[in-house]
Amino acid sequence: MLWNIKVFGIVQGVGFRPFISRLADAFSICGSVANRGSYVEIFAQGEDILDFVKAISEQAPPRSTILKIDVSEIASEKIFTSFEIIDSAREIGDIFVSPDIAICDACANELFDKDNRRYLHPFINCTACGPRLTILKNMPYDRERTSMGDFPMCESCAAEYFNPDSRRFDAQPICCNECGPEIYVVNGARGNAAIIQVRKILATGGIVAIKGIGGFHLACDAKNFAAVQKLRENKFRPTKPFAVMFKDIDAVRHECILTDEQLKFLDSPQKPIILLKKNPAGTIAENVAPKINKIGAMLPYTPVHLLIFNYPDELKNFPDALVMTSGNPSGVPIAIDDEDAQELCDVVLSNNRKILMRADDSVMDFVNDEPSMIRRSRGYAPLPIFYSGKKNKPVLAIGGELKNTFCLEKNNLFYASPYIGDVSDLRTVEILKSSIRRMADLLEIAPEIVACDKHPRYQTTKLAAEFNLPVVKVQHHYAHILSCLAENNFHGEVIGVAFDGTGYGDDETIWGGEFFICDAENYRRVGHIAKFIQAGGDNSARDGWRIALSMMDLDCAKKLKLADEKDLAAQNFLLKNKINCVASTSCGRLFDAVSAILGICKSSSYEGEAAMKLQAVAEQNTTLFPIPFTLSPDILPTDKLFAEILSRRLEGVDAGVLARFFHEQLAEMVAQFCENLSFRTKIKTVALSGGVFQNSLLTSLTVEKLNRRGLKVLRHKFIPANDGGLCIGQALKAQSCL
């Protein structure tokens, strides 16, 4: 008899077939293994088949993820006399693509081993590490279907590739100094000399564009104030925090406070950026993350990064921390071509391996020492999430206008793309279109319905109509809650709390502080924060003082010096005469207004700046216990909370104390409101979503207060609460429409 074993999950690009081959030898199994596009298929003959199958699950490679194993016995007269890896074949089914994987310890050791033939090789990799998604043309994952197909293997690499006992057995990106891609400085040195040239430039305050796995980084010495300031000017990014790549964990600990749980993710195969609290004794330049109490920290995850930090040349005192930010001007997608990167730096360190799909670094915060994804991209995308239920037609969800990602859904698997960016820029729209085409081809998904936001003027809404498919328009904040339900695979009704910046409401006003009773099919708005007026169009989203003025009188605004008197008078004129005004329940704008009256941030140069600085100040201050407010059945009295903070500020109460009070009081009010809703509806589960819940202080306080009232809380961990998770909620709603 012959056994047929199908293993589903992340089993391609992680050394799975070589693992199966070695395991078969250990159990004296004869047969074959092959990639089948959507799974790995094994034919096996031997006496210990069940133990063999058990070992597959228990000993699988660390970078793999097994979702299920199907085992069946089939009648066959064929007799195998050995076990071999056979050619891959394309078959229809669910496809699981491995994300890009950081360099493993074994390759990192070989990189600096003078006796190893890959000594100082910038593209060293093995079956356990290296690029995957960003070099992949289509499945199955074999060399000829990647951008490494441009580099024929030398005899030595081929010998390892075909040797079952080699760590590089069947490693598709395998290469060495003789046959791999070449690293170079544009119009400069090539090979190892390029690394030496770049190190000298970075050590003397220069800026370098460095081609990585999914795009270019812009790098400079993170402890050199002048270099960082020059980078800000080049990138048109006046204050938004930069990420920092540290040489090693010791360097991280010198600048940041690091918990054991955070370390697990920081040094994981995904190597995301982790938002860590600053060490007061640290020496990172203040303008890396001005007036923010956290640093976005990451470790080197490619051979090139390790070479830049550790190259054995004569240069002494090379920086142990480099700013490593996306290689693009603010608002524009990350660069993947030399020409696009050249405008922003002194030199470009590049290579001739093509990037087929952009992938920014993933960014993760922590709430109560648990992950809270801010940007899901390299290392995580496009791993799908599973939402159980009936299977429907394939869906494409376009996502939001800001922090865009899109989602392809098939057979209850939701594949969210790597981070795309802000689609208000037409260049990003073109990249979004091409990325959709590439991922749809890669995953072999032909959508039959498209989901998008309800906002009539969004570029993403217009794009949805171009596919000539039925379109489902999903309310922005409802989509946020649905994304939380999908991530938690939760079925049934919840009290949904969607606190966000701005979104198009069903009544054509601005929503963003909403309470819903909803499930995966329907929703009803049952409450919201107190309404205020947004006047001034886009300026009102940038200038918190404009929102604050709408909730106070002009004399108070002058006392607090919210803005100069000319601007105050002009804004007051708009408000009084209802010119360019719209009603709003945006919780994000409420944060901006509180930040403004406390003098923390009156105008934002990037989205979320006022709220981030407000949180940073709040976390450094002691608690003022919440005071009782009378709650109506459908309005959270945030207007009274604002008035209370304003009154205390005018009385001279410390801004930091009031910042903390605002967070504590808002969380208390949300918990009370949900408790009242639960009493009326008998619903005991609350889902928290929307960009405001990126605020780890507000989220932890709200979760604590809800749990204290006996309510179960669903929140995001690996899907962003911000607009980067919208696409999954849109896809879930579209699925219910089929």
FIMIMI-221532 format. One line per field, with one value per residue (C-alpha): x, y, z; residue number from 0; residue in one letter. Coordinates in steps of 0.05 Angstrom, whole numbers, plus 5000, padded with zeros to 4 digits. Example, Ala and Ser with C-alpha at 12.3 -4.5 7.8 and 13.67 -1.06 7.14 Angstrom:
% residues 2
px = (5246|5273)
py = (4910|4979)
pz = (5156|5143)
num = (0|1)
residuo = (A|S)
***
This chain:
% residues 738
px = (5000|5019|5005|4988|5005|4987|5015|4981|5009|5074|5112|5146|5209|5226|5266|5206|5221|5293|5266|5217|5273|5317|5259|5241|5312|5308|5243|5266|5209|5212|5173|5174|5158|5139|5110|5040|5029|4980|5012|5069|5050|5085|5079|5105|5117|5145|5128|5127|5081|5040|5103|5131|5068|5071|5144|5127|5082|5128|5195|5175|5226|5220|5201|5144|5071|5029|4954|4933|4958|4913|4933|4901|4918|4914|4918|4981|5025|5084|5143|5191|5263|5287|5261|5269|5248|5213|5196|5143|5076|5021|4954|4893|4882|4897|4965|5010|5069|5126|5143|5215|5257|5314|5384|5391|5446|5481|5488|5508|5565|5588|5586|5645|5681|5746|5749|5679|5672|5616|5659|5632|5581|5525|5472|5485|5422|5398|5332|5317|5327|5329|5282|5217|5156|5195|5233|5176|5143|5093|5083|5107|5168|5226|5288|5265|5203|5242|5287|5345|5332|5375|5436|5455|5486|5560|5582|5596|5527|5493|5528|5499|5431|5423|5455|5402|5454|5468|5436|5424|5390|5336|5347|5321|5360|5426|5487|5558|5610|5621|5549|5504|5481|5532|5531|5555|5554|5520|5576|5625|5658|5634|5635|5667|5697|5626|5613|5678|5660|5590|5617|5663|5606|5560|5616|5628|5556|5533|5468|5464|5407|5413|5376|5345|5297|5234|5260|5311|5326|5356|5410|5452|5486|5429|5472|5493|5442|5466|5462|5392|5370|5398|5360|5296|5306|5320|5258|5212|5196|5205|5187|5159|5200|5253|5265|5333|5372|5419|5482|5460|5417|5469|5464|5387|5390|5436|5383|5317|5279|5268|5223|5233|5170|5191|5259|5225|5195|5254|5301|5250|5256|5209|5254|5201|5210|5189|5168|5209|5211|5272|5327|5337|5412|5412|5451|5408|5400|5339|5314|5307|5241|5229|5183|5164|5182|5193|5243|5225|5281|5302|5360|5399|5360|5400|5473|5485|5462|5510|5567|5554|5558|5614|5657|5730|5763|5808|5751|5745|5686|5632|5563|5525|5458|5435|5371|5340|5278|5239|5274|5222|5198|5141|5076|5109|5118|5184|5235|5258|5300|5367|5342|5286|5334|5389|5351|5350|5422|5496|5507|5466|5486|5449|5451|5427|5375|5306|5253|5188|5143|5153|5153|5165|5188|5134|5122|5097|5079|5060|4998|5004|5066|5028|5038|4998|5014|5021|5044|5041|5088|5157|5161|5086|5051|5021|5008|4932|4885|4829|4756|4713|4646|4615|4660|4638|4665|4735|4738|4784|4781|4816|4828|4832|4860|4914|4962|4935|4938|4891|4863|4849|4802|4787|4762|4758|4831|4844|4911|4929|4983|5047|5040|5027|5021|4977|4936|4922|4987|4974|5041|5016|4952|4993|5034|4970|4943|5006|5011|4940|4954|5018|4988|4925|4970|5015|4957|4916|4856|4807|4761|4687|4668|4705|4698|4718|4704|4639|4675|4656|4720|4772|4820|4808|4733|4745|4794|4743|4698|4753|4750|4681|4658|4601|4624|4606|4618|4632|4625|4695|4686|4643|4701|4748|4705|4698|4774|4778|4725|4762|4829|4798|4755|4695|4624|4565|4545|4593|4592|4640|4680|4711|4755|4790|4812|4761|4715|4654|4592|4525|4495|4550|4583|4651|4650|4707|4682|4629|4593|4560|4520|4543|4564|4596|4533|4499|4511|4473|4503|4480|4524|4581|4623|4594|4591|4634|4646|4705|4717|4772|4774|4841|4871|4824|4855|4925|4913|4886|4876|4821|4782|4795|4767|4702|4692|4709|4701|4750|4773|4795|4832|4869|4887|4917|4951|4924|4946|4961|4901|4894|4887|4840|4796|4794|4776|4724|4692|4685|4653|4605|4582|4582|4629|4666|4639|4618|4593|4644|4648|4722|4757|4824|4808|4787|4857|4885|4843|4863|4936|4928|4896|4950|5004|5033|5021|4978|4991|5014|5066|5047|4985|4977|5032|4989|4960|5029|5058|4998|5007|5081|5068|5012|5056|5105|5054|5013|4940|4883|4826|4766|4706|4634|4599|4526|4521|4462|4439|4472|4523|4590|4597|4667|4646|4640|4707|4739|4707|4733|4804|4800|4776|4832|4884|4861|4867|4941|4938|4999|4991|5022|4974|4915|4941|4940|4872|4845|4867|4841|4775|4761|4775|4729|4673|4681|4677|4615|4581|4596|4572|4506|4499|4514|4460|4409|4430|4459|4520|4583|4638|4669|4712|4762|4787|4808|4871|4860|4870|4942|4949|4977|4960|4887|4880|4909|4866|4803|4816|4829|4765|4722|4749|4736|4663|4661|4663|4706|4750|4772|4830|4882|4949|4975|4928|4934|4877|4890|4870|4922|4872|4810|4817|4805|4740|4718|4731|4692|4632|4636|4638|4572|4540|4552)
py = (5000|5072|5130|5199|5256|5328|5382|5451|5517|5555|5496|5527|5568|5545|5482|5436|5386|5375|5366|5313|5278|5275|5252|5198|5171|5171|5129|5085|5113|5106|5152|5223|5295|5353|5423|5425|5500|5499|5445|5395|5325|5263|5192|5144|5070|5039|5009|5071|5116|5142|5158|5192|5236|5253|5274|5319|5359|5357|5370|5418|5472|5533|5580|5535|5537|5474|5487|5415|5347|5302|5228|5174|5104|5090|5026|5024|4971|5019|5000|5056|5037|5105|5173|5232|5304|5308|5366|5415|5418|5470|5449|5489|5499|5544|5576|5596|5641|5648|5719|5742|5713|5746|5717|5657|5647|5593|5638|5697|5656|5633|5705|5722|5655|5665|5591|5590|5599|5649|5693|5765|5744|5797|5748|5688|5647|5576|5538|5572|5645|5696|5731|5697|5739|5798|5756|5709|5711|5655|5588|5535|5565|5543|5582|5592|5627|5677|5736|5690|5654|5708|5679|5607|5567|5551|5479|5486|5516|5464|5409|5436|5448|5376|5345|5320|5326|5400|5457|5488|5428|5456|5527|5568|5633|5595|5631|5651|5703|5667|5662|5708|5780|5836|5892|5961|6035|6071|6105|6079|6017|5947|5884|5886|5954|5982|5962|5996|6059|6062|6051|6110|6155|6134|6142|6214|6238|6220|6191|6126|6093|6018|5967|5914|5856|5896|5965|6018|6045|6114|6107|6154|6154|6155|6191|6247|6304|6340|6277|6262|6334|6331|6266|6300|6356|6307|6266|6326|6295|6349|6312|6242|6190|6150|6076|6056|5993|5972|5931|5879|5868|5901|5965|5962|5954|6014|6059|6024|5987|5917|5863|5788|5785|5843|5810|5747|5788|5835|5777|5732|5708|5765|5819|5874|5944|5944|6008|6008|6058|6103|6091|6159|6146|6134|6175|6170|6240|6276|6291|6216|6214|6285|6291|6217|6170|6110|6089|6043|5992|5934|5888|5873|5823|5817|5799|5869|5900|5855|5872|5947|5942|5891|5892|5874|5937|5988|6036|6045|6069|6055|6074|6019|6050|6074|6110|6061|6092|6077|6102|6150|6222|6227|6201|6164|6088|6058|6060|5995|6025|6060|6122|6135|6127|6173|6238|6229|6213|6221|6152|6091|6020|5974|5906|5873|5826|5851|5866|5840|5864|5921|5905|5958|5937|5914|5956|5929|5960|5924|5928|5893|5859|5830|5848|5905|5909|5979|5962|5891|5879|5845|5780|5774|5789|5754|5700|5692|5694|5643|5660|5598|5594|5577|5585|5637|5669|5700|5773|5832|5886|5950|5977|6049|6114|6119|6064|6023|5948|5906|5836|5777|5726|5655|5594|5633|5652|5727|5747|5818|5849|5882|5955|5999|6070|6131|6125|6200|6201|6178|6141|6098|6083|6054|6012|5988|5966|5928|5897|5872|5840|5807|5779|5755|5717|5691|5666|5644|5683|5711|5758|5758|5816|5879|5914|5986|6045|6085|6151|6176|6215|6164|6140|6069|6077|6099|6042|5990|6010|5996|5921|5914|5870|5878|5929|5927|5993|5983|6037|6054|6043|5981|5953|5967|5925|5869|5866|5854|5799|5766|5767|5736|5687|5711|5695|5729|5799|5847|5916|5949|6010|6044|6102|6131|6194|6210|6167|6177|6167|6140|6209|6241|6272|6254|6193|6167|6157|6104|6049|5993|5931|5887|5820|5798|5814|5875|5935|5991|6053|6057|6113|6161|6214|6284|6320|6381|6422|6412|6475|6489|6424|6388|6441|6418|6348|6377|6434|6410|6482|6490|6433|6460|6528|6497|6471|6535|6611|6657|6690|6624|6608|6674|6661|6594|6625|6569|6607|6678|6725|6732|6656|6651|6706|6673|6605|6636|6670|6602|6572|6629|6632|6557|6562|6498|6465|6393|6357|6307|6252|6237|6213|6224|6298|6301|6277|6332|6385|6362|6361|6433|6463|6430|6462|6395|6398|6450|6430|6363|6352|6279|6238|6222|6269|6307|6242|6208|6267|6270|6197|6206|6262|6223|6162|6203|6229|6204|6188|6236|6189|6194|6234|6213|6238|6225|6183|6187|6123|6143|6200|6194|6263|6279|6352|6354|6319|6371|6427|6397|6393|6463|6491|6458|6480|6552|6544|6524|6448|6415|6394|6325|6310|6330|6288|6227|6247|6250|6179|6152|6188|6169|6096|6098|6130|6078|6022|6051|6062|5990|5964|6000|5973|5903|5909|5929|5880|5821|5823|5808|5817|5884|5893|5951|5977|6040|6080|6112|6043|6044|6085|6031|6071|6082|6010|5979|6024|6008|5933|5934|5973|5929|5865|5891|5897|5825|5839|5799|5843|5829|5871|5869|5835|5817|5858|5934|5969|6028|6033|5981|5929|5957|5911|5849|5879|5899|5829|5797|5841|5826|5752|5758|5791|5731)
pz = (5000|4988|5035|5008|5057|5042|5087|5083|5109|5103|5076|5015|5019|5090|5075|5082|5027|5050|5120|5096|5058|5120|5163|5113|5117|5193|5191|5133|5090|5014|4967|4944|4963|4918|4921|4892|4891|4949|4993|4999|4976|5002|4976|5029|5038|5102|5169|5213|5172|5231|5271|5209|5203|5277|5270|5212|5258|5319|5284|5228|5210|5255|5198|5175|5196|5189|5185|5172|5149|5107|5107|5063|5042|4968|4927|4884|4855|4852|4897|4918|4933|4957|4977|4931|4920|4853|4807|4831|4797|4794|4823|4842|4916|4975|4969|5027|5010|5059|5078|5075|5131|5169|5165|5211|5263|5222|5161|5204|5233|5164|5140|5185|5182|5142|5126|5096|5021|5033|5077|5073|5020|5020|4996|5040|5056|5067|5071|5137|5117|5062|5014|4994|4975|4948|4897|4878|4809|4819|4854|4865|4899|4856|4834|4762|4787|4828|4811|4830|4765|4734|4769|4748|4804|4802|4809|4884|4899|4854|4893|4958|4927|4905|4968|5019|5075|5060|5099|5030|5000|4954|4980|4921|4933|4942|4915|4933|4915|4849|4823|4863|4853|4858|4908|4887|4901|4843|4805|4856|4886|4874|4916|4985|4969|4965|5038|5059|5021|5053|5123|5116|5092|5149|5201|5178|5180|5110|5086|5047|5010|5022|4980|5025|5015|5000|4982|4999|5069|5082|5134|5177|5245|5295|5346|5299|5307|5244|5201|5225|5212|5142|5130|5154|5104|5047|5064|5078|5146|5199|5263|5250|5288|5251|5262|5287|5270|5327|5318|5369|5431|5477|5436|5441|5517|5523|5490|5506|5560|5535|5565|5554|5512|5469|5459|5431|5374|5365|5353|5318|5245|5226|5258|5261|5287|5360|5395|5459|5516|5514|5566|5600|5598|5523|5473|5410|5379|5405|5335|5318|5357|5383|5443|5439|5495|5449|5396|5338|5346|5301|5292|5228|5186|5121|5109|5082|5148|5187|5140|5147|5223|5229|5167|5185|5158|5191|5209|5284|5325|5273|5300|5336|5317|5248|5229|5180|5150|5087|5024|4999|5008|5058|5028|4970|4966|4985|4928|4895|4838|4841|4805|4855|4915|4888|4901|4977|4997|4987|4956|4938|4959|4912|4878|4815|4846|4826|4879|4851|4908|4956|5031|5084|5153|5200|5262|5329|5395|5459|5504|5571|5545|5486|5412|5380|5306|5278|5207|5181|5124|5118|5157|5165|5099|5062|5115|5115|5174|5178|5192|5196|5160|5094|5033|4983|4920|4920|4944|4932|4986|4965|5036|5060|5033|5087|5109|5052|5048|5005|5018|4974|5005|4983|5021|5087|5081|5084|5052|5071|5028|5051|5069|5008|5036|5028|4964|4959|4918|4847|4844|4902|4863|4806|4855|4888|4821|4802|4871|4867|4799|4824|4888|4852|4803|4858|4900|4839|4863|4811|4852|4836|4880|4903|4970|4986|5031|5026|5018|4948|4936|4957|4904|4929|4918|4847|4836|4859|4801|4750|4760|4727|4784|4834|4887|4961|4997|5071|5124|5149|5223|5216|5174|5232|5279|5227|5221|5296|5291|5234|5269|5331|5289|5330|5309|5340|5362|5396|5424|5375|5397|5335|5355|5295|5259|5206|5165|5121|5162|5139|5151|5109|5170|5198|5244|5287|5358|5347|5386|5346|5359|5302|5275|5210|5170|5200|5245|5278|5308|5380|5406|5393|5427|5433|5366|5351|5288|5241|5202|5151|5111|5112|5158|5214|5210|5218|5268|5334|5356|5304|5334|5404|5384|5362|5433|5471|5467|5433|5498|5527|5463|5468|5540|5521|5460|5416|5354|5334|5338|5262|5253|5313|5284|5215|5244|5290|5229|5194|5256|5269|5197|5186|5127|5106|5169|5181|5243|5271|5322|5308|5371|5337|5329|5402|5421|5376|5411|5481|5460|5434|5497|5540|5497|5478|5403|5369|5297|5269|5215|5209|5223|5297|5321|5371|5400|5405|5442|5487|5505|5517|5567|5600|5611|5650|5700|5758|5756|5772|5788|5741|5763|5752|5689|5674|5611|5564|5528|5463|5475|5508|5542|5515|5510|5585|5592|5547|5586|5652|5625|5596|5663|5702|5651|5657|5733|5723|5732|5702|5629|5641|5698|5655|5597|5642|5669|5598|5583|5649|5644|5571|5585|5646|5605|5549|5600|5633|5566|5545|5612|5602|5531|5556|5609|5556|5502|5543|5498|5538|5486|5466|5404|5403|5336|5299|5297|5366|5396|5372|5436|5482|5545|5526|5503|5566|5610|5571|5571|5646|5661|5615|5645|5714|5693|5670|5596|5547|5503|5432|5407|5353|5361|5292|5247|5255|5291|5244|5171|5154|5177|5141|5081|5122|5151|5082|5055|5112|5097|5023|5038|5075|5014|4969)
num = (0|1|2|3|4|5|6|7|8|9|10|11|12|13|14|15|16|17|18|19|20|21|22|23|24|25|26|27|28|29|30|31|32|33|34|35|36|37|38|39|40|41|42|43|44|45|46|47|48|49|50|51|52|53|54|55|56|57|58|59|60|61|62|63|64|65|66|67|68|69|70|71|72|73|74|75|76|77|78|79|80|81|82|83|84|85|86|87|88|89|90|91|92|93|94|95|96|97|98|99|100|101|102|103|104|105|106|107|108|109|110|111|112|113|114|115|116|117|118|119|120|121|122|123|124|125|126|127|128|129|130|131|132|133|134|135|136|137|138|139|140|141|142|143|144|145|146|147|148|149|150|151|152|153|154|155|156|157|158|159|160|161|162|163|164|165|166|167|168|169|170|171|172|173|174|175|176|177|178|179|180|181|182|183|184|185|186|187|188|189|190|191|192|193|194|195|196|197|198|199|200|201|202|203|204|205|206|207|208|209|210|211|212|213|214|215|216|217|218|219|220|221|222|223|224|225|226|227|228|229|230|231|232|233|234|235|236|237|238|239|240|241|242|243|244|245|246|247|248|249|250|251|252|253|254|255|256|257|258|259|260|261|262|263|264|265|266|267|268|269|270|271|272|273|274|275|276|277|278|279|280|281|282|283|284|285|286|287|288|289|290|291|292|293|294|295|296|297|298|299|300|301|302|303|304|305|306|307|308|309|310|311|312|313|314|315|316|317|318|319|320|321|322|323|324|325|326|327|328|329|330|331|332|333|334|335|336|337|338|339|340|341|342|343|344|345|346|347|348|349|350|351|352|353|354|355|356|357|358|359|360|361|362|363|364|365|366|367|368|369|370|371|372|373|374|375|376|377|378|379|380|381|382|383|384|385|386|387|388|389|390|391|392|393|394|395|396|397|398|399|400|401|402|403|404|405|406|407|408|409|410|411|412|413|414|415|416|417|418|419|420|421|422|423|424|425|426|427|428|429|430|431|432|433|434|435|436|437|438|439|440|441|442|443|444|445|446|447|448|449|450|451|452|453|454|455|456|457|458|459|460|461|462|463|464|465|466|467|468|469|470|471|472|473|474|475|476|477|478|479|480|481|482|483|484|485|486|487|488|489|490|491|492|493|494|495|496|497|498|499|500|501|502|503|504|505|506|507|508|509|510|511|512|513|514|515|516|517|518|519|520|521|522|523|524|525|526|527|528|529|530|531|532|533|534|535|536|537|538|539|540|541|542|543|544|545|546|547|548|549|550|551|552|553|554|555|556|557|558|559|560|561|562|563|564|565|566|567|568|569|570|571|572|573|574|575|576|577|578|579|580|581|582|583|584|585|586|587|588|589|590|591|592|593|594|595|596|597|598|599|600|601|602|603|604|605|606|607|608|609|610|611|612|613|614|615|616|617|618|619|620|621|622|623|624|625|626|627|628|629|630|631|632|633|634|635|636|637|638|639|640|641|642|643|644|645|646|647|648|649|650|651|652|653|654|655|656|657|658|659|660|661|662|663|664|665|666|667|668|669|670|671|672|673|674|675|676|677|678|679|680|681|682|683|684|685|686|687|688|689|690|691|692|693|694|695|696|697|698|699|700|701|702|703|704|705|706|707|708|709|710|711|712|713|714|715|716|717|718|719|720|721|722|723|724|725|726|727|728|729|730|731|732|733|734|735|736|737)
residuo = (M|L|W|N|I|K|V|F|G|I|V|Q|G|V|G|F|R|P|F|I|S|R|L|A|D|A|F|S|I|C|G|S|V|A|N|R|G|S|Y|V|E|I|F|A|Q|G|E|D|I|L|D|F|V|K|A|I|S|E|Q|A|P|P|R|S|T|I|L|K|I|D|V|S|E|I|A|S|E|K|I|F|T|S|F|E|I|I|D|S|A|R|E|I|G|D|I|F|V|S|P|D|I|A|I|C|D|A|C|A|N|E|L|F|D|K|D|N|R|R|Y|L|H|P|F|I|N|C|T|A|C|G|P|R|L|T|I|L|K|N|M|P|Y|D|R|E|R|T|S|M|G|D|F|P|M|C|E|S|C|A|A|E|Y|F|N|P|D|S|R|R|F|D|A|Q|P|I|C|C|N|E|C|G|P|E|I|Y|V|V|N|G|A|R|G|N|A|A|I|I|Q|V|R|K|I|L|A|T|G|G|I|V|A|I|K|G|I|G|G|F|H|L|A|C|D|A|K|N|F|A|A|V|Q|K|L|R|E|N|K|F|R|P|T|K|P|F|A|V|M|F|K|D|I|D|A|V|R|H|E|C|I|L|T|D|E|Q|L|K|F|L|D|S|P|Q|K|P|I|I|L|L|K|K|N|P|A|G|T|I|A|E|N|V|A|P|K|I|N|K|I|G|A|M|L|P|Y|T|P|V|H|L|L|I|F|N|Y|P|D|E|L|K|N|F|P|D|A|L|V|M|T|S|G|N|P|S|G|V|P|I|A|I|D|D|E|D|A|Q|E|L|C|D|V|V|L|S|N|N|R|K|I|L|M|R|A|D|D|S|V|M|D|F|V|N|D|E|P|S|M|I|R|R|S|R|G|Y|A|P|L|P|I|F|Y|S|G|K|K|N|K|P|V|L|A|I|G|G|E|L|K|N|T|F|C|L|E|K|N|N|L|F|Y|A|S|P|Y|I|G|D|V|S|D|L|R|T|V|E|I|L|K|S|S|I|R|R|M|A|D|L|L|E|I|A|P|E|I|V|A|C|D|K|H|P|R|Y|Q|T|T|K|L|A|A|E|F|N|L|P|V|V|K|V|Q|H|H|Y|A|H|I|L|S|C|L|A|E|N|N|F|H|G|E|V|I|G|V|A|F|D|G|T|G|Y|G|D|D|E|T|I|W|G|G|E|F|F|I|C|D|A|E|N|Y|R|R|V|G|H|I|A|K|F|I|Q|A|G|G|D|N|S|A|R|D|G|W|R|I|A|L|S|M|M|D|L|D|C|A|K|K|L|K|L|A|D|E|K|D|L|A|A|Q|N|F|L|L|K|N|K|I|N|C|V|A|S|T|S|C|G|R|L|F|D|A|V|S|A|I|L|G|I|C|K|S|S|S|Y|E|G|E|A|A|M|K|L|Q|A|V|A|E|Q|N|T|T|L|F|P|I|P|F|T|L|S|P|D|I|L|P|T|D|K|L|F|A|E|I|L|S|R|R|L|E|G|V|D|A|G|V|L|A|R|F|F|H|E|Q|L|A|E|M|V|A|Q|F|C|E|N|L|S|F|R|T|K|I|K|T|V|A|L|S|G|G|V|F|Q|N|S|L|L|T|S|L|T|V|E|K|L|N|R|R|G|L|K|V|L|R|H|K|F|I|P|A|N|D|G|G|L|C|I|G|Q|A|L|K|A|Q|S|C|L)
***
